[in-house]
Amino acid sequence: MRWLRKAICLSLCLGLIGCSPGGELPKVAKVKGKVTRKGQPVSGGEVVFTPVAGMGGQTGQVATGQIRPDGTYTLTTFNTGDGAILGTHKVTVTVRAAEDMRKINEMPGGAIAYKLPKSQVPDKYSSVATTPLTYTVQDGENEINIELEE
């Protein structure tokens, strides 16, 4: 019985080792900037940088940043404020009114469905498939200001 416990323990330990990241994380660089629309700061919302494979970028982890009231953002990929993976990224911007974020609908059976309000910027900026925004993150510190055309 004792050997069975040891075998199970050893299997679990080896399994945990196999679940850890197998190599080094991709290199990231700091990215900060400001989001504006019609020359005015966009307040609230989120910026997402999605790496584009085959365009000098690596597939993998996206970088996100919350847009502050003055329109500024700082990206995070693995650790707070660390930036984005080096290379080319498609960039999406979504801004939703804070007062609309808590609208909910009750469904049969007591389930509650949350419905995100429509973004306050044109829909094309909310999807990787339709966004016209493409930026390259280079080694070092990057300041990427995003101007939404419409």
C-alpha positions, 0 to 999 in steps of 0.5 A: 500500500505504501508503494502505491501512495508513493507512486501516486505522489510521484505521478502528481509531482511529475504532472505538476512539473509538466504543467509549468511553462516549458520555456522562456516567456516572449520578450515584451517592451513597455507601451503607453500612450493616449487614445483620442477621438476627434482630437479629444481624449477618450475616457474609460474603456480598454485597449487590446494589442493582439500579436499578428503572426507573420507580420513581425509578431509572435502569436500568443498573449494579448496585451491590455490596458485600461483607458484612464479618464485623461485618455492615457493607457499602459499595457500589461501582458504578463505582469502589471505594466510590462508592455506588449510582445515585440512585433506587429499588433492589431489594436482594438478599442472598446469604450462603454458607458459605466452607468450602462455596465450593470444592466442585467436580464433575468432568465427562466430558472433564475439565471442572470444574463449580463449584457454589455452595452454597445461601445461608444466608439465605432464598431470597427474598432471593437474587433480584430477582424475589422479594426484598421489600427495596426502598430508595431511594438519595438524593443525599448519604451514605446509611446503609441498614441491612438487617434480614432478617425470617426 
